[in-house]
Amino acid sequence: MEGLERFLVESPFFKGMKKEYLELLAGCASIVRFDAGEFILL
């Protein structure tokens, strides 16, 4: 397991999710950083 999938597996939020769904989710995700107070959705 590498990349974003590793972070998903380690997150309590995704605990117990099937590997196939974690792989699908990881394929749609990206790592992004936001500054404090920055709007990410309007």
mmCIF entry with sequence, helices, sheets and N, C-alpha, C, O atoms, coordinates in Angstrom:
data_MODEL
# 
_entry.id   MODEL 
# 
_entity.id                         1 
_entity.type                       polymer 
_entity.pdbx_number_of_molecules   1 
# 
_entity_poly.entity_id                      1 
_entity_poly.type                           'polypeptide(L)' 
_entity_poly.nstd_linkage                   no 
_entity_poly.nstd_monomer                   no 
_entity_poly.pdbx_seq_one_letter_code       MEGLERFLVESPFFKGMKKEYLELLAGCASIVRFDAGEFILL 
_entity_poly.pdbx_seq_one_letter_code_can   MEGLERFLVESPFFKGMKKEYLELLAGCASIVRFDAGEFILL 
_entity_poly.pdbx_strand_id                 A 
# 
loop_
_entity_poly_seq.entity_id 
_entity_poly_seq.num 
_entity_poly_seq.mon_id 
_entity_poly_seq.hetero 
1 1  MET n 
1 2  GLU n 
1 3  GLY n 
1 4  LEU n 
1 5  GLU n 
1 6  ARG n 
1 7  PHE n 
1 8  LEU n 
1 9  VAL n 
1 10 GLU n 
1 11 SER n 
1 12 PRO n 
1 13 PHE n 
1 14 PHE n 
1 15 LYS n 
1 16 GLY n 
1 17 MET n 
1 18 LYS n 
1 19 LYS n 
1 20 GLU n 
1 21 TYR n 
1 22 LEU n 
1 23 GLU n 
1 24 LEU n 
1 25 LEU n 
1 26 ALA n 
1 27 GLY n 
1 28 CYS n 
1 29 ALA n 
1 30 SER n 
1 31 ILE n 
1 32 VAL n 
1 33 ARG n 
1 34 PHE n 
1 35 ASP n 
1 36 ALA n 
1 37 GLY n 
1 38 GLU n 
1 39 PHE n 
1 40 ILE n 
1 41 LEU n 
1 42 LEU n 
# 
_struct_asym.id          A 
_struct_asym.entity_id   1 
# 
loop_
_struct_conf.conf_type_id 
_struct_conf.id 
_struct_conf.pdbx_PDB_helix_id 
_struct_conf.beg_label_comp_id 
_struct_conf.beg_label_asym_id 
_struct_conf.beg_label_seq_id 
_struct_conf.pdbx_beg_PDB_ins_code 
_struct_conf.end_label_comp_id 
_struct_conf.end_label_asym_id 
_struct_conf.end_label_seq_id 
_struct_conf.pdbx_end_PDB_ins_code 
_struct_conf.beg_auth_comp_id 
_struct_conf.beg_auth_asym_id 
_struct_conf.beg_auth_seq_id 
_struct_conf.end_auth_comp_id 
_struct_conf.end_auth_asym_id 
_struct_conf.end_auth_seq_id 
_struct_conf.pdbx_PDB_helix_class 
_struct_conf.details 
_struct_conf.pdbx_PDB_helix_length 
HELX_P HELX_P1 AA1 LEU A 4  ? GLU A 10 ? LEU A 4  GLU A 10 1 ? 7  
HELX_P HELX_P2 AA2 PRO A 12 ? PHE A 14 ? PRO A 12 PHE A 14 5 ? 3  
HELX_P HELX_P3 AA3 LYS A 19 ? CYS A 28 ? LYS A 19 CYS A 28 1 ? 10 
# 
_struct_conf_type.id          HELX_P 
_struct_conf_type.criteria    ? 
_struct_conf_type.reference   ? 
# 
loop_
_atom_site.group_PDB 
_atom_site.id 
_atom_site.type_symbol 
_atom_site.label_atom_id 
_atom_site.label_alt_id 
_atom_site.label_comp_id 
_atom_site.label_asym_id 
_atom_site.label_entity_id 
_atom_site.label_seq_id 
_atom_site.pdbx_PDB_ins_code 
_atom_site.Cartn_x 
_atom_site.Cartn_y 
_atom_site.Cartn_z 
_atom_site.occupancy 
_atom_site.B_iso_or_equiv 
_atom_site.pdbx_formal_charge 
_atom_site.auth_seq_id 
_atom_site.auth_comp_id 
_atom_site.auth_asym_id 
_atom_site.auth_atom_id 
_atom_site.pdbx_PDB_model_num 
ATOM 1   N N  . MET A 1 1  ? 0.843   -1.177 0.000  1.00 0.00 ? 1  MET A N  1 
ATOM 2   C CA . MET A 1 1  ? 0.000   0.000  0.000  1.00 0.00 ? 1  MET A CA 1 
ATOM 3   C C  . MET A 1 1  ? 0.888   1.240  0.000  1.00 0.00 ? 1  MET A C  1 
ATOM 4   O O  . MET A 1 1  ? 1.843   1.311  0.773  1.00 0.00 ? 1  MET A O  1 
ATOM 5   N N  . GLU A 1 2  ? 0.600   2.180  -0.821 1.00 0.00 ? 2  GLU A N  1 
ATOM 6   C CA . GLU A 1 2  ? 1.418   3.377  -0.877 1.00 0.00 ? 2  GLU A CA 1 
ATOM 7   C C  . GLU A 1 2  ? 0.563   4.590  -1.158 1.00 0.00 ? 2  GLU A C  1 
ATOM 8   O O  . GLU A 1 2  ? -0.619  4.461  -1.475 1.00 0.00 ? 2  GLU A O  1 
ATOM 9   N N  . GLY A 1 3  ? 1.145   5.758  -1.046 1.00 0.00 ? 3  GLY A N  1 
ATOM 10  C CA . GLY A 1 3  ? 0.461   6.994  -1.357 1.00 0.00 ? 3  GLY A CA 1 
ATOM 11  C C  . GLY A 1 3  ? -0.709  7.282  -0.427 1.00 0.00 ? 3  GLY A C  1 
ATOM 12  O O  . GLY A 1 3  ? -0.656  7.010  0.772  1.00 0.00 ? 3  GLY A O  1 
ATOM 13  N N  . LEU A 1 4  ? -1.759  7.836  -1.008 1.00 0.00 ? 4  LEU A N  1 
ATOM 14  C CA . LEU A 1 4  ? -2.915  8.259  -0.231 1.00 0.00 ? 4  LEU A CA 1 
ATOM 15  C C  . LEU A 1 4  ? -3.662  7.105  0.423  1.00 0.00 ? 4  LEU A C  1 
ATOM 16  O O  . LEU A 1 4  ? -4.287  7.287  1.469  1.00 0.00 ? 4  LEU A O  1 
ATOM 17  N N  . GLU A 1 5  ? -3.607  5.954  -0.163 1.00 0.00 ? 5  GLU A N  1 
ATOM 18  C CA . GLU A 1 5  ? -4.306  4.798  0.411  1.00 0.00 ? 5  GLU A CA 1 
ATOM 19  C C  . GLU A 1 5  ? -3.795  4.515  1.823  1.00 0.00 ? 5  GLU A C  1 
ATOM 20  O O  . GLU A 1 5  ? -4.570  4.146  2.705  1.00 0.00 ? 5  GLU A O  1 
ATOM 21  N N  . ARG A 1 6  ? -2.508  4.685  2.030  1.00 0.00 ? 6  ARG A N  1 
ATOM 22  C CA . ARG A 1 6  ? -1.926  4.467  3.359  1.00 0.00 ? 6  ARG A CA 1 
ATOM 23  C C  . ARG A 1 6  ? -2.549  5.406  4.387  1.00 0.00 ? 6  ARG A C  1 
ATOM 24  O O  . ARG A 1 6  ? -2.859  4.979  5.499  1.00 0.00 ? 6  ARG A O  1 
ATOM 25  N N  . PHE A 1 7  ? -2.736  6.673  4.037  1.00 0.00 ? 7  PHE A N  1 
ATOM 26  C CA . PHE A 1 7  ? -3.344  7.635  4.950  1.00 0.00 ? 7  PHE A CA 1 
ATOM 27  C C  . PHE A 1 7  ? -4.801  7.267  5.249  1.00 0.00 ? 7  PHE A C  1 
ATOM 28  O O  . PHE A 1 7  ? -5.265  7.416  6.380  1.00 0.00 ? 7  PHE A O  1 
ATOM 29  N N  . LEU A 1 8  ? -5.501  6.796  4.248  1.00 0.00 ? 8  LEU A N  1 
ATOM 30  C CA . LEU A 1 8  ? -6.899  6.409  4.455  1.00 0.00 ? 8  LEU A CA 1 
ATOM 31  C C  . LEU A 1 8  ? -7.002  5.220  5.396  1.00 0.00 ? 8  LEU A C  1 
ATOM 32  O O  . LEU A 1 8  ? -7.855  5.197  6.283  1.00 0.00 ? 8  LEU A O  1 
ATOM 33  N N  . VAL A 1 9  ? -6.140  4.240  5.206  1.00 0.00 ? 9  VAL A N  1 
ATOM 34  C CA . VAL A 1 9  ? -6.150  3.039  6.049  1.00 0.00 ? 9  VAL A CA 1 
ATOM 35  C C  . VAL A 1 9  ? -5.847  3.398  7.500  1.00 0.00 ? 9  VAL A C  1 
ATOM 36  O O  . VAL A 1 9  ? -6.414  2.803  8.416  1.00 0.00 ? 9  VAL A O  1 
ATOM 37  N N  . GLU A 1 10 ? -4.964  4.359  7.715  1.00 0.00 ? 10 GLU A N  1 
ATOM 38  C CA . GLU A 1 10 ? -4.569  4.745  9.064  1.00 0.00 ? 10 GLU A CA 1 
ATOM 39  C C  . GLU A 1 10 ? -5.584  5.651  9.744  1.00 0.00 ? 10 GLU A C  1 
ATOM 40  O O  . GLU A 1 10 ? -5.498  5.852  10.955 1.00 0.00 ? 10 GLU A O  1 
ATOM 41  N N  . SER A 1 11 ? -6.539  6.203  9.009  1.00 0.00 ? 11 SER A N  1 
ATOM 42  C CA . SER A 1 11 ? -7.531  7.107  9.574  1.00 0.00 ? 11 SER A CA 1 
ATOM 43  C C  . SER A 1 11 ? -8.655  6.334  10.262 1.00 0.00 ? 11 SER A C  1 
ATOM 44  O O  . SER A 1 11 ? -9.201  5.397  9.678  1.00 0.00 ? 11 SER A O  1 
ATOM 45  N N  . PRO A 1 12 ? -9.009  6.711  11.496 1.00 0.00 ? 12 PRO A N  1 
ATOM 46  C CA . PRO A 1 12 ? -10.125 6.048  12.182 1.00 0.00 ? 12 PRO A CA 1 
ATOM 47  C C  . PRO A 1 12 ? -11.447 6.193  11.432 1.00 0.00 ? 12 PRO A C  1 
ATOM 48  O O  . PRO A 1 12 ? -12.332 5.347  11.563 1.00 0.00 ? 12 PRO A O  1 
ATOM 49  N N  . PHE A 1 13 ? -11.585 7.260  10.648 1.00 0.00 ? 13 PHE A N  1 
ATOM 50  C CA . PHE A 1 13 ? -12.819 7.502  9.903  1.00 0.00 ? 13 PHE A CA 1 
ATOM 51  C C  . PHE A 1 13 ? -13.107 6.383  8.901  1.00 0.00 ? 13 PHE A C  1 
ATOM 52  O O  . PHE A 1 13 ? -14.267 6.039  8.673  1.00 0.00 ? 13 PHE A O  1 
ATOM 53  N N  . PHE A 1 14 ? -12.063 5.818  8.304  1.00 0.00 ? 14 PHE A N  1 
ATOM 54  C CA . PHE A 1 14 ? -12.216 4.788  7.275  1.00 0.00 ? 14 PHE A CA 1 
ATOM 55  C C  . PHE A 1 14 ? -11.974 3.377  7.808  1.00 0.00 ? 14 PHE A C  1 
ATOM 56  O O  . PHE A 1 14 ? -11.880 2.429  7.028  1.00 0.00 ? 14 PHE A O  1 
ATOM 57  N N  . LYS A 1 15 ? -11.873 3.235  9.118  1.00 0.00 ? 15 LYS A N  1 
ATOM 58  C CA . LYS A 1 15 ? -11.599 1.936  9.730  1.00 0.00 ? 15 LYS A CA 1 
ATOM 59  C C  . LYS A 1 15 ? -12.656 0.910  9.316  1.00 0.00 ? 15 LYS A C  1 
ATOM 60  O O  . LYS A 1 15 ? -13.857 1.162  9.419  1.00 0.00 ? 15 LYS A O  1 
ATOM 61  N N  . GLY A 1 16 ? -12.198 -0.234 8.853  1.00 0.00 ? 16 GLY A N  1 
ATOM 62  C CA . GLY A 1 16 ? -13.107 -1.308 8.461  1.00 0.00 ? 16 GLY A CA 1 
ATOM 63  C C  . GLY A 1 16 ? -13.597 -1.243 7.023  1.00 0.00 ? 16 GLY A C  1 
ATOM 64  O O  . GLY A 1 16 ? -14.308 -2.143 6.574  1.00 0.00 ? 16 GLY A O  1 
ATOM 65  N N  . MET A 1 17 ? -13.229 -0.192 6.290  1.00 0.00 ? 17 MET A N  1 
ATOM 66  C CA . MET A 1 17 ? -13.669 -0.078 4.897  1.00 0.00 ? 17 MET A CA 1 
ATOM 67  C C  . MET A 1 17 ? -12.938 -1.122 4.050  1.00 0.00 ? 17 MET A C  1 
ATOM 68  O O  . MET A 1 17 ? -11.746 -1.361 4.243  1.00 0.00 ? 17 MET A O  1 
ATOM 69  N N  . LYS A 1 18 ? -13.642 -1.728 3.132  1.00 0.00 ? 18 LYS A N  1 
ATOM 70  C CA . LYS A 1 18 ? -13.045 -2.743 2.263  1.00 0.00 ? 18 LYS A CA 1 
ATOM 71  C C  . LYS A 1 18 ? -11.930 -2.145 1.415  1.00 0.00 ? 18 LYS A C  1 
ATOM 72  O O  . LYS A 1 18 ? -11.994 -0.991 0.990  1.00 0.00 ? 18 LYS A O  1 
ATOM 73  N N  . LYS A 1 19 ? -10.900 -2.968 1.179  1.00 0.00 ? 19 LYS A N  1 
ATOM 74  C CA . LYS A 1 19 ? -9.723  -2.537 0.421  1.00 0.00 ? 19 LYS A CA 1 
ATOM 75  C C  . LYS A 1 19 ? -10.105 -1.990 -0.955 1.00 0.00 ? 19 LYS A C  1 
ATOM 76  O O  . LYS A 1 19 ? -9.530  -0.999 -1.405 1.00 0.00 ? 19 LYS A O  1 
ATOM 77  N N  . GLU A 1 20 ? -11.054 -2.616 -1.615 1.00 0.00 ? 20 GLU A N  1 
ATOM 78  C CA . GLU A 1 20 ? -11.442 -2.149 -2.956 1.00 0.00 ? 20 GLU A CA 1 
ATOM 79  C C  . GLU A 1 20 ? -12.010 -0.732 -2.920 1.00 0.00 ? 20 GLU A C  1 
ATOM 80  O O  . GLU A 1 20 ? -11.800 0.042  -3.853 1.00 0.00 ? 20 GLU A O  1 
ATOM 81  N N  . TYR A 1 21 ? -12.728 -0.387 -1.852 1.00 0.00 ? 21 TYR A N  1 
ATOM 82  C CA . TYR A 1 21 ? -13.282 0.962  -1.740 1.00 0.00 ? 21 TYR A CA 1 
ATOM 83  C C  . TYR A 1 21 ? -12.210 1.973  -1.351 1.00 0.00 ? 21 TYR A C  1 
ATOM 84  O O  . TYR A 1 21 ? -12.232 3.118  -1.803 1.00 0.00 ? 21 TYR A O  1 
ATOM 85  N N  . LEU A 1 22 ? -11.275 1.545  -0.510 1.00 0.00 ? 22 LEU A N  1 
ATOM 86  C CA . LEU A 1 22 ? -10.154 2.422  -0.161 1.00 0.00 ? 22 LEU A CA 1 
ATOM 87  C C  . LEU A 1 22 ? -9.330  2.750  -1.408 1.00 0.00 ? 22 LEU A C  1 
ATOM 88  O O  . LEU A 1 22 ? -8.902  3.890  -1.588 1.00 0.00 ? 22 LEU A O  1 
ATOM 89  N N  . GLU A 1 23 ? -9.110  1.762  -2.257 1.00 0.00 ? 23 GLU A N  1 
ATOM 90  C CA . GLU A 1 23 ? -8.359  1.980  -3.495 1.00 0.00 ? 23 GLU A CA 1 
ATOM 91  C C  . GLU A 1 23 ? -9.097  2.950  -4.412 1.00 0.00 ? 23 GLU A C  1 
ATOM 92  O O  . GLU A 1 23 ? -8.480  3.825  -5.021 1.00 0.00 ? 23 GLU A O  1 
ATOM 93  N N  . LEU A 1 24 ? -10.409 2.797  -4.511 1.00 0.00 ? 24 LEU A N  1 
ATOM 94  C CA . LEU A 1 24 ? -11.213 3.693  -5.340 1.00 0.00 ? 24 LEU A CA 1 
ATOM 95  C C  . LEU A 1 24 ? -11.151 5.118  -4.805 1.00 0.00 ? 24 LEU A C  1 
ATOM 96  O O  . LEU A 1 24 ? -10.948 6.065  -5.565 1.00 0.00 ? 24 LEU A O  1 
ATOM 97  N N  . LEU A 1 25 ? -11.325 5.266  -3.503 1.00 0.00 ? 25 LEU A N  1 
ATOM 98  C CA . LEU A 1 25 ? -11.281 6.587  -2.878 1.00 0.00 ? 25 LEU A CA 1 
ATOM 99  C C  . LEU A 1 25 ? -9.907  7.226  -3.035 1.00 0.00 ? 25 LEU A C  1 
ATOM 100 O O  . LEU A 1 25 ? -9.807  8.413  -3.346 1.00 0.00 ? 25 LEU A O  1 
ATOM 101 N N  . ALA A 1 26 ? -8.850  6.450  -2.822 1.00 0.00 ? 26 ALA A N  1 
ATOM 102 C CA . ALA A 1 26 ? -7.489  6.966  -2.959 1.00 0.00 ? 26 ALA A CA 1 
ATOM 103 C C  . ALA A 1 26 ? -7.225  7.435  -4.391 1.00 0.00 ? 26 ALA A C  1 
ATOM 104 O O  . ALA A 1 26 ? -6.487  8.400  -4.595 1.00 0.00 ? 26 ALA A O  1 
ATOM 105 N N  . GLY A 1 27 ? -7.807  6.778  -5.365 1.00 0.00 ? 27 GLY A N  1 
ATOM 106 C CA . GLY A 1 27 ? -7.635  7.168  -6.759 1.00 0.00 ? 27 GLY A CA 1 
ATOM 107 C C  . GLY A 1 27 ? -8.300  8.489  -7.099 1.00 0.00 ? 27 GLY A C  1 
ATOM 108 O O  . GLY A 1 27 ? -7.956  9.123  -8.096 1.00 0.00 ? 27 GLY A O  1 
ATOM 109 N N  . CYS A 1 28 ? -9.253  8.906  -6.274 1.00 0.00 ? 28 CYS A N  1 
ATOM 110 C CA . CYS A 1 28 ? -9.981  10.169 -6.500 1.00 0.00 ? 28 CYS A CA 1 
ATOM 111 C C  . CYS A 1 28 ? -9.464  11.296 -5.616 1.00 0.00 ? 28 CYS A C  1 
ATOM 112 O O  . CYS A 1 28 ? -9.917  12.434 -5.740 1.00 0.00 ? 28 CYS A O  1 
ATOM 113 N N  . ALA A 1 29 ? -8.526  10.996 -4.729 1.00 0.00 ? 29 ALA A N  1 
ATOM 114 C CA . ALA A 1 29 ? -8.074  11.961 -3.730 1.00 0.00 ? 29 ALA A CA 1 
ATOM 115 C C  . ALA A 1 29 ? -6.741  12.584 -4.112 1.00 0.00 ? 29 ALA A C  1 
ATOM 116 O O  . ALA A 1 29 ? -6.025  12.092 -4.984 1.00 0.00 ? 29 ALA A O  1 
ATOM 117 N N  . SER A 1 30 ? -6.432  13.681 -3.432 1.00 0.00 ? 30 SER A N  1 
ATOM 118 C CA . SER A 1 30 ? -5.124  14.307 -3.571 1.00 0.00 ? 30 SER A CA 1 
ATOM 119 C C  . SER A 1 30 ? -4.793  15.016 -2.264 1.00 0.00 ? 30 SER A C  1 
ATOM 120 O O  . SER A 1 30 ? -5.689  15.401 -1.513 1.00 0.00 ? 30 SER A O  1 
ATOM 121 N N  . ILE A 1 31 ? -3.511  15.183 -2.000 1.00 0.00 ? 31 ILE A N  1 
ATOM 122 C CA . ILE A 1 31 ? -3.074  15.886 -0.798 1.00 0.00 ? 31 ILE A CA 1 
ATOM 123 C C  . ILE A 1 31 ? -2.994  17.373 -1.119 1.00 0.00 ? 31 ILE A C  1 
ATOM 124 O O  . ILE A 1 31 ? -2.319  17.788 -2.061 1.00 0.00 ? 31 ILE A O  1 
ATOM 125 N N  . VAL A 1 32 ? -3.703  18.168 -0.310 1.00 0.00 ? 32 VAL A N  1 
ATOM 126 C CA . VAL A 1 32 ? -3.744  19.613 -0.511 1.00 0.00 ? 32 VAL A CA 1 
ATOM 127 C C  . VAL A 1 32 ? -3.621  20.280 0.854  1.00 0.00 ? 32 VAL A C  1 
ATOM 128 O O  . VAL A 1 32 ? -4.185  19.795 1.835  1.00 0.00 ? 32 VAL A O  1 
ATOM 129 N N  . ARG A 1 33 ? -2.897  21.375 0.921  1.00 0.00 ? 33 ARG A N  1 
ATOM 130 C CA . ARG A 1 33 ? -2.767  22.134 2.165  1.00 0.00 ? 33 ARG A CA 1 
ATOM 131 C C  . ARG A 1 33 ? -3.507  23.462 2.019  1.00 0.00 ? 33 ARG A C  1 
ATOM 132 O O  . ARG A 1 33 ? -3.499  24.083 0.956  1.00 0.00 ? 33 ARG A O  1 
ATOM 133 N N  . PHE A 1 34 ? -4.140  23.879 3.103  1.00 0.00 ? 34 PHE A N  1 
ATOM 134 C CA . PHE A 1 34 ? -4.856  25.150 3.126  1.00 0.00 ? 34 PHE A CA 1 
ATOM 135 C C  . PHE A 1 34 ? -4.332  25.990 4.280  1.00 0.00 ? 34 PHE A C  1 
ATOM 136 O O  . PHE A 1 34 ? -4.017  25.462 5.347  1.00 0.00 ? 34 PHE A O  1 
ATOM 137 N N  . ASP A 1 35 ? -4.240  27.284 4.067  1.00 0.00 ? 35 ASP A N  1 
ATOM 138 C CA . ASP A 1 35 ? -3.838  28.205 5.119  1.00 0.00 ? 35 ASP A CA 1 
ATOM 139 C C  . ASP A 1 35 ? -5.013  28.465 6.041  1.00 0.00 ? 35 ASP A C  1 
ATOM 140 O O  . ASP A 1 35 ? -6.169  28.358 5.629  1.00 0.00 ? 35 ASP A O  1 
ATOM 141 N N  . ALA A 1 36 ? -4.722  28.804 7.285  1.00 0.00 ? 36 ALA A N  1 
ATOM 142 C CA . ALA A 1 36 ? -5.767  29.136 8.256  1.00 0.00 ? 36 ALA A CA 1 
ATOM 143 C C  . ALA A 1 36 ? -6.623  30.277 7.718  1.00 0.00 ? 36 ALA A C  1 
ATOM 144 O O  . ALA A 1 36 ? -6.095  31.276 7.232  1.00 0.00 ? 36 ALA A O  1 
ATOM 145 N N  . GLY A 1 37 ? -7.937  30.131 7.804  1.00 0.00 ? 37 GLY A N  1 
ATOM 146 C CA . GLY A 1 37 ? -8.865  31.164 7.357  1.00 0.00 ? 37 GLY A CA 1 
ATOM 147 C C  . GLY A 1 37 ? -9.158  31.143 5.862  1.00 0.00 ? 37 GLY A C  1 
ATOM 148 O O  . GLY A 1 37 ? -9.974  31.932 5.387  1.00 0.00 ? 37 GLY A O  1 
ATOM 149 N N  . GLU A 1 38 ? -8.519  30.270 5.123  1.00 0.00 ? 38 GLU A N  1 
ATOM 150 C CA . GLU A 1 38 ? -8.724  30.191 3.677  1.00 0.00 ? 38 GLU A CA 1 
ATOM 151 C C  . GLU A 1 38 ? -10.047 29.474 3.372  1.00 0.00 ? 38 GLU A C  1 
ATOM 152 O O  . GLU A 1 38 ? -10.338 28.433 3.962  1.00 0.00 ? 38 GLU A O  1 
ATOM 153 N N  . PHE A 1 39 ? -10.836 30.019 2.466  1.00 0.00 ? 39 PHE A N  1 
ATOM 154 C CA . PHE A 1 39 ? -12.083 29.372 2.052  1.00 0.00 ? 39 PHE A CA 1 
ATOM 155 C C  . PHE A 1 39 ? -11.772 28.268 1.057  1.00 0.00 ? 39 PHE A C  1 
ATOM 156 O O  . PHE A 1 39 ? -11.033 28.483 0.097  1.00 0.00 ? 39 PHE A O  1 
ATOM 157 N N  . ILE A 1 40 ? -12.333 27.086 1.283  1.00 0.00 ? 40 ILE A N  1 
ATOM 158 C CA . ILE A 1 40 ? -12.089 25.978 0.351  1.00 0.00 ? 40 ILE A CA 1 
ATOM 159 C C  . ILE A 1 40 ? -13.331 25.639 -0.456 1.00 0.00 ? 40 ILE A C  1 
ATOM 160 O O  . ILE A 1 40 ? -13.260 24.873 -1.417 1.00 0.00 ? 40 ILE A O  1 
ATOM 161 N N  . LEU A 1 41 ? -14.456 26.199 -0.074 1.00 0.00 ? 41 LEU A N  1 
ATOM 162 C CA . LEU A 1 41 ? -15.700 25.943 -0.797 1.00 0.00 ? 41 LEU A CA 1 
ATOM 163 C C  . LEU A 1 41 ? -16.624 27.133 -0.612 1.00 0.00 ? 41 LEU A C  1 
ATOM 164 O O  . LEU A 1 41 ? -16.869 27.571 0.512  1.00 0.00 ? 41 LEU A O  1 
ATOM 165 N N  . LEU A 1 42 ? -17.119 27.638 -1.683 1.00 0.00 ? 42 LEU A N  1 
ATOM 166 C CA . LEU A 1 42 ? -18.060 28.778 -1.596 1.00 0.00 ? 42 LEU A CA 1 
ATOM 167 C C  . LEU A 1 42 ? -19.393 28.367 -2.151 1.00 0.00 ? 42 LEU A C  1 
ATOM 168 O O  . LEU A 1 42 ? -20.326 29.169 -2.174 1.00 0.00 ? 42 LEU A O  1 
# 
